[in-house]
């Protein structure tokens, strides 16, 4: 406390001294330099409005005498103040102007400071990939100059960005670097923050001993005497000791954490304590106490909308009821756990394992070039470039072989003219020529095959891009109307079904395309589990309900609660495709009937419609791995890949799929799946 008072007193004296010096300064350039020192001092003590007054005066004077260095620094500090006030647009504009000026002055240090500041503001706004590039570009310069204050901020900023995109190794690297500097600066708050984050990261990696070391490092500091610090650390530290089954230490920290958080009424930390206490008591077979603690944890998790801890609550309740042999309740908890986990996985920011994406986590020298394409555009351009490169290589080889053939032919003619008396030798040369022609023919056939493959790819992407463009254009138009505020409530309600249908069409199209691509690369693997078929139908019927109403098609649900042993996500794709096809080829007034039953120990799923039916020649094409499609009753389009994907997915799960259809009467699709793990 004494040190902070002394520091504040010292800064006040410095500001007063600089204000007095500025008042008596006559030379313009020195007046600007003094004003800059005063602006920096005012910025440190967060007197931003007062600093802005000096910035405005100094900016006028710098422009008058064309003092570029002064203009650059003043612009930079003005941007810093805008950033502190939350004015992102003016802050970024100022950063870019000052950076251009520093670059023209070849001032690499200040360019690095600007990049570090841009990185910080981008990361604070959630633009992690972009912010990473700016912060990384500043690191080398700051490290070479050993500017530890700036490095502490840069390391912490980078660590936060990597933490938020789940790049654990990178986050650990930069939190460790930040912690090293914070130790030197005796920055207690920074030390505690970095230590807690490192502990969480090592806990994620299941390196629980390291996590314990970092949590205990926080407890050693003077701030650990504060209830708010201990209330956060004790629940997590107790949970880490629980991983080692060190019940004594786990119990000690969890009970202390419970008492502190009850006293200060901190629901978030109390929730962690209760889940860990429930886990501890389950492991020690104190099931009544465990149930009481876990039920309380569940209520708090729902009130706080803490989905991570609610997920853990569901898992622990499933374990508790399984231990008590209450399998019906355990099944309910398992279903709650699965649904929430699936929802979290869809929304979670994760690190792509693709090497091209991994390179984005490191410095990219062209990251701040103007008019650089977006990530999606870059991926598309890369794919097209690779395809063109391969085609050019084949062309080069082809023309090279043609040239070689011409040279060999010329050589043969010359030999024939010179040595026409040697018939045997000529015959040998002709045989060689024939072989070369055969090889060339084979190569031409291979080239034609590659061109056909490329044409199929082009056709597929043409279809997909056209259909996606239709759906997404409709959605974008709807969003534009919302932004303009030109929709009434009634118009809004009327447009929602159309928007939902377009989104569903785009979703199914992407489902089919991605799974087709994956199947072509032979990387599909089934992860079978036991799941309720009726539950899947209930979910998928909701997706087509609106569209069925709009086409005046009745849906009859005869499904029963029954279980199949297969990869649930794959079977969801199959059922969604079958329902979409039934809807596509049914007319107004038709009926779609869904059902399931048991036959010879297998689960049979049926999707029947009274639509237009399928001709015999077309039935033979349905399940083949080719792009085959026909227009729906309302001119609906498709990629023609849906049923071939369905066949692959069903067979991956040890099942069968077939169809019975009569033109003008309707179609019935059958899917047979195992009810248990095949022997």
Secondary structure, 3 states (H helix, E strand, C coil): CHHHHHHHHHHHHHHHHHHHHHHCCCCHHHHHHHHHHHHHHHHHCCCHHHHHHHHHHHHHHHHHCCCHHHHHHHHHHHHHHHHHCCCHHHHHHHHHHHHHHHHHCCCHHHHHHHHHHHHHHHHHCCCHHHHHHHHHHHHHHHHHHCCHHHHHHHHHHHHHHHHHCCCHHHHHHHHHHHHHHHHHHCCHHHHHHHHHHHHHHHHHCCCHHHHHHHHHHHHHCHHHHCHHHHHHHHHHHHHHHHHCCCHHHHHHHHHHHHHHHHHCCCHHHHHHHHHHHHHHHHHCCCHHHHHHHHHHHHHHHHHHCCHHHHHHHHHHHHHHHHHCCCHHHHHHHHHHHHHHHHHHHHHCCCCCCCHHHHHCCCCCCCCCCCCCCCHHHHHHHHHHHHHHHHHHHHHHHHHHHHHHHHHHHHHHHHHHHHCCCCHHHHHHHHHHHHHHHHHHHHHHHHHHHHHHHHHHHHHHHHHHHHHHHHHHHHHHHHHHHHHHCCCCHHHHHHHHHHHHHHHHHHHHHHHHHHHHHHHHCCCCCCCCEEEEHHHHHHHHHHHHHHHHHHCCCEEEEECCCCEEEECHHHHHHHHHHHHHHHHHCCCCCCEEEEEEEEECCEEEEEEEECCCCCCHHHHHHCCCCCCCCCCCCCCCCCCCCHHHHHHHHHHHCCCEEEEEEECCCEEEEEEEEECCCCC
